[in-house]
Amino acid sequence: MSKPEISFEFFPPKTLEASFRLWDTVQTLAPLDPRFVSVTYGAGGTTRELTRDAVSTLHKSSGLNVAAHLTCVDASRQETLEIADTFARAGVQDIVALRGDPPKGQDKFVPHPDGFTSSVELIEALAETEMFNIRVGAYPDKHPEAADMAADVDWLKAKLDAGADEALTQFFFEAETFFRFRDACAKAGIDKPIVPGILPIENWAGARNFAKRCGTHIPVWVEQAFEKAVRDEREDLLATAICTELCSDLIEGGVNKLHFYTLNRPELTRDVCFALGITPSVELENVA
């Protein structure tokens, strides 16, 4: 089995303890030589400043290729592009461009009066700067706001046609889900890379709730397996086995890149990577 290229997603810390956890996560996973790491925005842009600071710090201190998340939520076009310019001046050349989730308490996305109305508009503006490699989100299961799967494919094509270079998918539980989506995208004329997003399940209750919110289908066998594993206190063992098997199936199906959602808890992601034959190749320098 060939070894895939990998990337990792982190979220910005909100406390001193979380800052230490993020740095521990980086130190654990950086030796696996990811092609990039990304730092998320909170819902409604709530971690905008934290994201900017975390991206800048990681870029300067880790030697990793850092991608910054950028959303359309609760900001004017000028403010959003000024944030992008801040990333560029810090040496960051990669952006994950997203519409973003509504702020807490709101049921749906409402554009800022002077803001971008969609991720496509944001991508077009970023592409015009010619400063960034742009990644976007994709949904192998139907997005909760989409009419059907065909609409998800059409919207992804619009984002890639607007200037995005690559898509990162929402997580899913079975390789066939990704393969169906990949085939539908190819049929629609999409020829840019679509990278499967992988969620190593640290906490089944949390993952289950998140899956329901974002429209990810939960197979009955997965639900039953985790319910039993939680009772038997073997949740981590099952999570490692399921995630490793999923990644192996994807690789056997021709996937050569994987993007891991780490939740700033690196051990399970590291163990899955080890099981796939991805071993440390570099050491992260200590930062004074």
N, C-alpha and C positions, 0 to 999 in steps of 0.2 A: 504494500500500500504506500503510495507516494505521500510525502509530508506536505500539508497545505501551508500557505502563507496565512498568518494570523494577525488580528488586530483586537484591541481591547477598548471597552468603554468604561469610563469612570464618571463619578459625579462630584461636584465641588463640595468641599467641607464647609459646614456651618458652625462648627465648634473646634476648639483646640484639639480635643480628643479625636474628632473626625479628621483633622489635618494629619495627625500621626497615623491614623488608619489608612488614609490615602497614600501617604508616603511609604508605609509598609507594603501596600498593594503594589505600588510602582516598583519597589525594590524586589518584590517577589516575582513579578511578571516581566520586568524589563529584560532580564537575561535570556528570555525566550525569543528575543529579537523580533518584536512585532513590526509590521510595516508602518503602522501608525497607532496612536491611541487618541481617543476622543474624550471630550469633557462636556457633559450635558448642561442644558438649561433646565431650571425647574419649571413646573407648570405656571403659565402666566408670566414667564420671564422673571420669576421671583428670585432666581440666583444669578441674575445678569452680571452684577459686579463680582460675585464670587467666582463665576465661570471665567471672567476676564482675568482675574488675579491667578486662578489656578492654572489656566492655559499659559500665561506668561511665566509663572514660576516653573512649571514642568518643562517648558521649552528651553529655559535658560539652564536649569539644573540637571535635567535627566539625560539630555542628548537624544531624546526620542523625537520622532516626527509627531507633532501634536496637532490634532484637528479640533477646532472650536465649533461647538453648536451655536447656531444663530437662528432666531425665530422672528416672526412678524408681530408677536403679541405685545400690545400695550406700548408701542413706540412708533414715532413718525418715521417716514422714509429716511429723513436726514439723520435722526438719531441712530437708526439701525445701521446705516452705511458708515457713520462715524465710529460705531463699535467695530465694524469690519476693518476700517482703516487702522484702528488701534491694534487689532490683531496683526495686520500687515506690517505695521511699524515695529512690532515686537518680533518680527521674523516668522510669524505663522503663515503658512501658505495653503493650509487646508481648512475648509469650512464644511460642516454638515448643515445644510440649509433646510429648515423645516418651517411649516406654518406655525406649529406650536399648539399646545393645549390651552383651552380657555382658562382665565384666572379662576381661582377657587370661588365657588359660589355661582359661577356662570355655567349654563348648560351647553352653550355653543360659542364658537369663535365669532367675535365681533371685531372687525378691523378698526384700528385707530383711525380717527378722522383724516389724518394726513399720512397714514401708514400703508404698507403693502396689503393688498386684499387677499393674497394667496402666496403659497410657496413659489409658484411659477413666476410671479412678478419679482419676488426676492431673488430668485435664481437669475433671471434676466439681468437685473441690476448688478449682481455680483459678477456675472460673466462679462459684462461690459467693461468692468475695471481691469480685466485680464490679469488679476493678481492672485487668483486662487484656483486650487483644485477643488471642485465642488462635489460633495456627496449628498445624496438625498435618501429619504425613507421610502420603503416599499412594503406592501402588505400581501403576503401569500395567502392569508385568510382575509375575508372581506372586511374592509374598514367599516366601523360602525356607522359612518355617515355616507358610505357609498351605496348606490342603488343596487349594484351587483358586482361580481368579480371583474366583468368586462370593463366596468367604469374604473376600477382600481388600475387595471392595465393601461387604459387610455390616459389616466391621469399621470401615471408613471412615465409614459411616453412623452407627455407634454412637458414634464419636468426635465427629462433628458434632452429633449429637443430645444429646451430653453437655454441649455448650456451646461447642465450637470454632466459629470464625468463617470459617475458610478452610483449604484444604489445599494443601500444596506437594508435588509428586510427586518421586519418585526420578528420576534421569536415564534417558534412553532414546535410541535411535538413529534411529528413524523416526517421523514424525508420525502415521502410521496407528496406531501403538501407543497414543499418547495419545488419539486420536479414538475408538478402540474402548473404552478405559477410560471416557472422558467419557460416551459413549453408554450404557454399562452403569450408570454412576452415575445418570444421568438416569432411566433405566428403573427404578432402585431407589428413586426419589423424592428423590434428593439434589439440592438446589437452591442450595447454597452454593458459592462460587467454588472451582474446582480449578485451580491454577496449575502449568503444566508446569515442571519443573526441568531446566535446561540445563547440560551439562558441556562447556565448550570443552576439547578434549583437548590438553593441554600435553605429555603423555607417554603414548604408546600402550600401552606395556607396563604402566604403572601403572593406566591406565584399564581395560584389558582384565582385569587381575586383580581390580580393584574390582568390575567388572561381574559377574564370575563369583561373587564372594562374596555380592553382594546380589541375585542372580537376574535381572539385566538381560540380555535376549536380545541377542546380538551377531550381526547379519546377516552372512552370508558375504561379501557385497560390501564391507562395512565392513572386515572383517578383511583381505581381500585388498588393498584399497586402501591401508590403513595399512602393511601389510608391504612393499609396493612403495615407498611414500613414504619409509619409514624407510631403505630401501636407497639411495634416490636423494637422501636428505637434504632432502626436501621435506615433512616432517611438518607443520610449522607452516602451510604454504600449504594443504595438504589439510585440516587441522583447521579453518582459518578458513572454507574453502569449504563443508565439510560442515555445520558449525555454523550458518553463515549460511543455507544452504538449508533446514535443519531449521526454523529460526526463521521463515523466510519462509513455508514450508508451513503452519506452525501459525497464523500471522497470517491467511493466506488462508482457513484453516478456521474463523475466528471467534475465535481466541485474542487477548485484549487485554492480557494480563499474562504476563511471563516472569521466572523466578527463576534467576539464574546462580550456579553453584558455582565460585567463582573460584580456590580453592586458594591464595589470597594471591599469585597471579601474574596481574596485571591486564591485561597487554598483549593477549592473545588475546580476552578478554572485551570490552575496549575496541574492538578492531578489528571484532568482530562487531557491536557496537552501532552503530559508525560506518556499517557496511555496511547496516544496517537504517534508517539515517537519523536515529539518535539521537545528537545532537551536544551538546557542552557548553553548559549554560545558566546555571550558577552557578560561582563560584570558591570554593574552600575557603579559609577564613581561616588564616593561619599561626598556629601556636600557640607561644607563647614557652616 
